[in-house]
Amino acid sequence: MSSLPLESVRPALPLPPDERLLPRPHARLAADRTALLQPATSGQLALQLPSELPHLPIAPEWKDQQRLWGHSFHPMCSYLASFPAGLVHAFIARYTRPGDVVLDPFSGRGTTPLQACAEGRIGVGNDLNPFAHILTAAKVDPPTKSDVKTRLAALRVNWAAAAAGWNEIAERVTADPGSPEILVPGAGTRPVGGTIAIRPDASVPAEVALAFHPRTLAQLLYLRAGLDADDRTDRFILATLTGILHGKSASYLSAVMPNTFSMAPRYVRDFVARTNFHSPERDTFGLLEDKIRRLYRQPVPAARGIALLGDARDSGLRFREALQARGLPERARLVVTSPPYLRVVKYGYYNWLRLWLLGYDAAAIDDLLDDAHHRDAYLVFMREVLRGLRSALADDAVVALVIGDVEMDRGRPANGGVGLAEAVWEMAAAPEGYRLAGIALDDIAAGRKMTKLWGDEAGQATKLDRIVVLATSEAGRRRAIYGASLPIDWSWPPRAPRAL
Ligand SMILES: C[S@@+](CC[C@H](N)C(=O)[O-])C[C@H]1O[C@@H](n2cnc3c(N)ncnc32)[C@H](O)[C@@H]1O
């Protein structure tokens, strides 16, 4: 993993001070990676590691719920390898009360913090991927519906005045795709008064130009330049826009690729040339309004949460600082998270079009993230994450790690992917003093997995998710075991505030 600072990915938009990447304590640890890989001493292991790891009887009831179970913000934008909201509910309902803090150091599209907020808990998410950060922040710190409607109406009015100029530039971009001569304002540069001559930023990549109808591209360029990712309302609109950018129905802006992930740029260029593809014209404002209406079908979450941008290894410290700054309880009673799978998903590459919209470089994001590790480096990474998290956990906290067995690695048999959950317990969690409550199984139908990216074998990319349930103390371990078989309420939206 590269140590590329995030600021160098997108220097134009400074981050709020509490969300900057802090110096990474793990840099020191890297010098002693071999020592880190040693499990606890044999004496410790004999005490902590049963020869057969205990099964925790949490039934995967989330599989029996409707596809979109949970808060209506969840389907804002598809995100690879996200888990269902129902899985998070199975833990929130058993192990927290309203007002408790629930963390996810790898929050992705924000499933854990959003569902926590929707159930009256304080949901706090962290991710190193700025796309994930925008999605999480949009969901846990949303504007009111009327703020969004007012802002959209203002954008429409400004658009009417500025459309001619943007249409002209989009015509030029699509007539000569990829031309380095034609510059457009960059993401978030907010040209004043809708004019487009201010701060020309960069050319539009050919595969972006080919993906949209010229008039749709004009609207997109206008919104891309004018929306401010640091503003609550604009961020919500931007995050919603990523969700309707591409897909195979009339509710998406480009039909050139599916909704789940971006096809490779070369594929887009070849496909357009081979099939003489022309994307149909779509009204970005109309589709945005439709999507926003669907997202606000339910009331905004009962509690406001926090989204942080940074490395999971030092998220514990940042979680505490952010909670303290807002006068909230500083320690969490529950963590529900799924760390990056072993070499399964490249979040930059498979989201390059969404990242272009947000003004980020996909390759730089992939250099930054920890999703390309082989097994040993992955276990060191997980140990560092679990170590960093400790300071933000309550004495009786429960930590649920959803970990996939990876049988295939980008189309080839994977090295060390099977039994990964057990290895995470043995090599990463036990040496950091965690207690094991047990392992719950989340049996995945291979064909349904979103990580089905590499042809036939790819359905097996992650075959069986295991949920490693840990605790920070004996009291927490007992709490985890006792709660596992408690029946919980699956009605949604909830009829009354949920409590144990
Ligand atoms: C399996 S996904 C999590 C999906 C999430 N549970 C959801 O429902 O959307 C793993 C996440 O880890 C993030 N990630 C990778 N390396 C990271 C790091 N060092 N620190 C924080 N996040 C990281 C990726 O950006 C990705 O969003």
The ligand as a Gaussian input file, in Angstrom:
#p B3LYP/6-31G(d) Opt

LIG

0 1
 C      -15.904000      -4.576000       2.113000
 S      -15.879000      -2.835000       1.987000
 C      -16.970000      -2.296000       3.260000
 C      -18.386000      -2.270000       2.786000
 C      -19.370000      -1.816000       3.859000
 N      -19.530000      -2.805000       4.895000
 C      -20.710000      -1.513000       3.224000
 O      -21.736000      -2.115000       3.583000
 O      -20.745000      -0.675000       2.311000
 C      -14.303000      -2.416000       2.601000
 C      -13.985000      -0.941000       2.644000
 O      -12.671000      -0.775000       3.161000
 C      -12.172000       0.452000       2.631000
 N      -10.717000       0.490000       2.904000
 C       -9.707000      -0.146000       2.288000
 N       -8.538000       0.110000       2.905000
 C       -8.822000       0.922000       3.964000
 C       -8.052000       1.508000       5.015000
 N       -6.736000       1.316000       5.123000
 N       -8.689000       2.267000       5.926000
 C      -10.039000       2.486000       5.850000
 N      -10.808000       1.964000       4.871000
 C      -10.215000       1.185000       3.951000
 C      -12.592000       0.417000       1.183000
 O      -12.637000       1.711000       0.638000
 C      -13.990000      -0.214000       1.315000
 O      -14.976000       0.792000       1.362000

